[in-house]
Amino acid sequence: MGADLLVHPAYVENTGTVLLEAIVAGLPVIATDICGYAPYIEQADAGRLIPAPFQQETFNAMLESMMTKLGYSDWSANGIAFAAVADIYDMPKLAADYICSE
């Protein structure tokens, strides 16, 4: 809760559950678009996605832009609002149900 921004420039990522954790906590996120849960950042308008293939210059510019907008953006409020209505909390149960049905 003391952070201003989650920086997650992964180049290989399975799901990125930490992205969801940040969104629901109201923490703006900058992450690569290859992360499994990256689309939620876009859906929630809770940060920005670094396009693949990763380019350091692009990341630097996006990070600097986000850092200058942190106090003025709606990313935190958007993430919290998204968390109130998104169907993201039943994933472990749905996975277990799917595995047990096979």
Backbone torsions as a table, in degrees:
resi	resn	phi	psi	omega
1	MET	NA	-9.1	179.5
2	GLY	-92.8	-2.3	-177.8
3	ALA	-84.5	156.0	176.3
4	ASP	-99.7	-22.7	-172.6
5	LEU	-163.0	138.6	171.5
6	LEU	-95.5	122.2	177.6
7	VAL	-107.9	115.7	-174.2
8	HIS	-135.8	72.5	-177.6
9	PRO	-87.4	57.3	-178.9
10	ALA	-68.7	143.5	174.6
11	TYR	-104.6	-13.1	171.2
12	VAL	-139.8	127.1	-175.4
13	GLU	-152.6	137.4	178.7
14	ASN	-81.9	-68.3	-178.8
15	THR	-121.5	-48.1	-176.9
16	GLY	82.7	43.7	179.8
17	THR	-53.6	-30.5	178.6
18	VAL	-59.3	-27.0	177.0
19	LEU	-64.9	-44.1	177.5
20	LEU	-65.6	-41.1	178.9
21	GLU	-59.4	-41.2	178.4
22	ALA	-65.9	-46.0	-178.6
23	ILE	-57.8	-49.8	-176.5
24	VAL	-68.3	-21.9	176.8
25	ALA	-86.2	-3.3	-179.4
26	GLY	79.6	22.2	179.6
27	LEU	-95.7	116.8	177.4
28	PRO	-59.0	149.1	-173.8
29	VAL	-127.8	137.1	164.7
30	ILE	-121.1	122.1	-175.5
31	ALA	-146.0	163.2	175.2
32	THR	-74.9	150.4	-177.7
33	ASP	-75.0	-2.2	178.7
34	ILE	-87.2	-9.9	178.7
35	CYS	-65.6	141.5	-176.7
36	GLY	-57.0	-37.3	-178.7
37	TYR	-100.9	12.8	179.3
38	ALA	-56.0	-37.6	179.7
39	PRO	-57.6	-26.9	178.3
40	TYR	-66.1	-31.1	177.5
41	ILE	-63.0	-44.1	178.1
42	GLU	-67.0	-46.7	-179.5
43	GLN	-58.7	-40.2	-177.8
44	ALA	-82.1	-14.2	-170.1
45	ASP	51.2	52.4	-175.7
46	ALA	-112.4	21.6	179.9
47	GLY	157.1	-153.9	-177.5
48	ARG	-134.9	152.7	178.2
49	LEU	-113.0	131.9	177.4
50	ILE	-83.2	122.4	-176.9
51	PRO	-72.3	149.2	173.3
52	ALA	-88.4	146.4	-0.5
53	PRO	-75.3	148.1	-177.4
54	PHE	-61.2	130.7	174.8
55	GLN	-126.8	122.1	-176.6
56	GLN	-55.6	-40.1	-178.6
57	GLU	-63.5	-40.7	178.2
58	THR	-64.3	-46.7	177.9
59	PHE	-57.6	-47.4	-179.0
60	ASN	-57.6	-45.8	-178.8
61	ALA	-65.8	-43.0	-179.9
62	MET	-66.0	-42.3	179.1
63	LEU	-63.3	-45.8	178.9
64	GLU	-60.9	-42.6	179.0
65	SER	-61.9	-44.2	179.5
66	MET	-64.4	-41.6	-177.8
67	MET	-63.6	-33.8	179.6
68	THR	-77.6	-18.7	-178.1
69	LYS	-100.5	-3.5	-172.8
70	LEU	-53.8	-43.8	-178.5
71	GLY	-75.6	-11.0	-174.7
72	TYR	-116.8	-8.3	-176.0
73	SER	-88.5	167.0	176.4
74	ASP	-100.8	12.3	-174.8
75	TRP	-55.9	-43.9	-179.4
76	SER	-63.3	-51.7	-179.7
77	ALA	-62.4	-38.6	178.7
78	ASN	-62.6	-43.1	179.5
79	GLY	-62.8	-44.2	179.8
80	ILE	-65.3	-42.4	178.0
81	ALA	-63.7	-41.8	177.7
82	PHE	-60.5	-43.3	-178.2
83	ALA	-61.3	-28.5	-178.8
84	ALA	-73.2	-21.8	-175.4
85	VAL	-122.6	-13.3	-175.4
86	ALA	-75.7	146.6	177.0
87	ASP	-91.9	75.4	-176.5
88	ILE	-123.1	0.9	-172.7
89	TYR	-97.4	-12.8	-177.3
90	ASP	-99.2	8.3	-174.9
91	MET	-58.6	-44.8	178.6
92	PRO	-61.5	-40.6	179.1
93	LYS	-66.1	-43.8	178.6
94	LEU	-62.4	-40.4	177.6
95	ALA	-63.8	-44.7	179.9
96	ALA	-63.8	-42.6	178.0
97	ASP	-60.6	-41.3	-179.9
98	TYR	-66.0	-44.4	-179.7
99	ILE	-63.3	-42.6	-178.7
100	CYS	-69.9	-24.4	-177.8
101	SER	-82.2	-14.5	-178.8
102	GLU	-78.3	NA	NA
